Amino acid sequence: MQASTALYAIQDMTTAFITHRDCWKHDMGAHHPECPERLGAIQDRLIAAGLDLYLSFHDAPVAEMEQLLRVHPRSYIEHLQASSPQHGIFHLDPDTAMSPGTWQAALRSAGAGVLATDLVMKKETPNAFCAVRPPGHHAERAKAMGFCFFNNIAVAARHAIEAWGLKRVAIVDFDVHHGNGTEEILAGDEHVLMVGTFQHPFYPYCGTENPAANMCNVPLKAGTRGDVFRDVVDKTWLPRLREFAPEMLFISAGFDAHYEDDMGSMGLLESDYAWVTERIVEVARESAQGRIVSILEGGYSLSALARSVAAHIKVLADL
């Protein structure tokens, strides 16, 4: 019995993998790159690599109004709900559309980060990865854009601050697109440091003009490969993160800077995503008791996405 108890204790402390079947029901139309198959590719890869055996699986809850209101005004939340179609597809902008399943999927995606934060803060898991869609880092306070409706990472970060009393949280964003929504929501917040790299000039064509003091935005040229990315992390990100000494780290985990991904023009590899995850884990161990919540953002080449997420999770799970 003692051996069994010890085994269960070890299993309970594996990386949490949070998702929900509702996240598959968000559909922006045929041939849209932000498609339900993204989640299937990730889960298939985890099974093929045997990584699923080392994860604890959780259903994402629906985000509560109180949690959303820390980031978005009530009028915007109610507008989104009212825009949800009963049939067909309703476009909020040329790239961002709602189907009958979008509202529930968006609530689950925001709720996943909240649950992940709670699990990590309760020490039920050392870290968590949220395989959810729609993504979130382009969503501004009162504007859906760039495939995003609620800003999932900001909801999670504000939950750590408001519900758990943390004084310093850091957000790391390595998506190929700048997390403009996260910046717009959290700029000037003394409790938050955001560090990010992104292709520039590129959608959403911002992030370089007079960023707030708590924003460390590093634009990268098209064609940037892993050696330059790693140099930026070593010389720019890590000093800022260590000076800030976050009590918890959140990752906007976009994998569309991969060289196989046609949504961008950068040249990162799975090994680069594993490497940057290792650096984030080091910082988390130094000042945050290892606490990390990672939430899926971009990544649209299904094979590259699946391989990159597997490399990312393998580091988080210390395998």
Secondary structure, DSSP 4 states (H G I P E B T S, - for coil): -HHHHHHHHHHHTSEEEEE-GGGGS----TT-SS-THHHHHHHHHHHHTTGGGGEEEEEPPPPPHHHHHTTS-HHHHHHHHHH--SSS-EESSSS-EE-TTHHHHHHHHHHHHHHHHHHHHTTS-SEEEE--SS--TT-BTTB-BTTBSS-HHHHHHHHHHHTT--S-EEEEE--SS--HHHHHHHTT-TTEEEEEEEESS-TT--S-SS--TTEEEEEE-TT-BHHHHHHHIIIIIHHHHHHH--SEEEEEE--TTBTT-TTS--BB-HHHHHHHHHHHHHHHHHHSTT-EEEEE----SHHHHHHHHHHHHHHHTT-
